Amino acid sequence: MLEDLNNKQIFVTLWDGYADQIMEYESSNRGEKNVVVIIQFGKYRFWEVS
């Protein structure tokens, strides 16, 4: 799950090597609490909690 600076959740879909890189990083760095991800040319939508 990603969040913007206003704590809104952002859902993204990553394909191929990008997804593999994120999964590998996550499994190798379980102690990390904050990770910065820069996405260029992506679509986004905000999750509205009701």
C-alpha positions, -999 to +999 in steps of 0.1 A: +000+000+000+012+035-008+002+067+009+006+103-003+017+131+020-019+136+032-021+099+043-045+090+015-040+054+002-028+050-034-032+016-051-008+008-079-002-022-102+033-030-111+043-054-139+072-076-147+106-065-134+091-036-114+070-059-093+099-083-089+121-055-077+096-043-051+089-078-038+126-085-035+133-053-017+104-058+007+115-094+016+151-083+021+143-051+042+115-061+065+126-037+092+121-006+070+091+014+079+092+042+053+102+037+017+100+063-010+088+051-044+089+074-074+064+065-101+066+082-135+038+081-161+015+062-138-023+063-132-036+065-098-069+065-078-076+074-042-093+050-019-123+067-002-131+051+032-168+052+039 
